[in-house]
Amino acid sequence: MTLPVKDTLELVQQAMKVVKSRYLLCILISQRIHQLEKGAPPVIDVDPDEYTSPKTFLTLSLMEIIEGNMEIETTESASA
C-alpha cells in the first residue's frame, strides 16, 4: 500500500511538527526504514500484511514518528 505523493507530503508536514528539524527527521526516517528492512516489527497498531514491502516503510516510519512511538534521544554537549 503506497500513498499518493500528496498524502506522503502531508505525513511529512505532520512529522515536522513533532521533530522540528528536517535533518533530524531525515535521519530518523532513514534509521527506521533500515530497521524495518531488517525485520523489526511496527511499533504502532497496523495491519502487518500492509507494511511488508520496502515501498511502504517510509509511510510506516512517518506514522510512527507522528504518533510519538519512536524513541528520540537528545544529547547535550558537555561544556569545556
Buried (B, 14 or more C-beta within 10 A) or exposed (E): EEBEEEEBEEBBEBBBEBBEEEEEBEEBBEEBBEBBEEEEEBBBEBEEEEBEEEEBBBBBBBBBBBEEEBEEEEEEEEEE
